[in-house]
Amino acid sequence: MSCTTVPARLFIPLLVLMIIGLVTQLTGCASDSYAAKGATKGATTGAVSGAVGGIFTALVFGGDPAEAAARGAVYGGAVGGTAGAIAGSEADRQVKQRQEAQLAKLRQKIGDETFTGLEALADCRHDVSLRQATKAQQSENPNYALAGLWLEVLSYADQKDETKARSLFPTLVKKDWDIKSEAQAEEAMRKALNSLMDIREEYKLPRVCSG
């Protein structure tokens, strides 16, 4: 018996679609029903937020941004899909609670301010993501503050304002124990930015922001 490895970039949307199909079957909804449409929208929104949140857990706590994004998308997509087409049974509620708990853990790791800036960043609303980044950096929790710093770096880099992004590298070297040099900060920024653009592409958003 041979096994076929599914590429990570294909695995995320396939899994989300499987979740949407499952909850639709459980509710007995037609594909064009309100609940089914809610599941699709909820899964997409949740998966995007979860995936981008995964990137920031990798930046703050270490690890590969793409792998962390994949895990975050699974949590977020499951939550969104279930919330959009919940049948109302006790079993459905328990599943929804478990999935929401996983996404809440992700949020707890990087802080409310950074987490709420993730969807804005994915949607190219950099004014919002930068505002959230500033708030996050005022946190007394060093992990939250670091997540906010990375949010600011990526927000500038995503706007192609790399001068401002690089001006923050000395602060990253000082505050991020995993970053030992500005060259390493540059590499981490590039990987995270590429993962962000991959997430957009997966969920039918513009890969690169315009304007």
Secondary structure, DSSP 8 states (H G I E B T S, - for coil): -------HHHHHHHHHHHHHHHHHHHHT--TTSHHHHHHHHHHHHHHHHHHHHHHHHHHHH-S-HHHHHHHHHHHHHHHHHHHHS----HHHHHHHHHHHHHHHHHHHHH-HHHHHHHHHHHTT-HHHHHHHHHHHTT-SSHHHHHHHHHHHHHHHHHTT-HHHHHHTHHHHHHH-TT--SHHHHHHHHHHHHHHHHHHHHHTTS-SS---
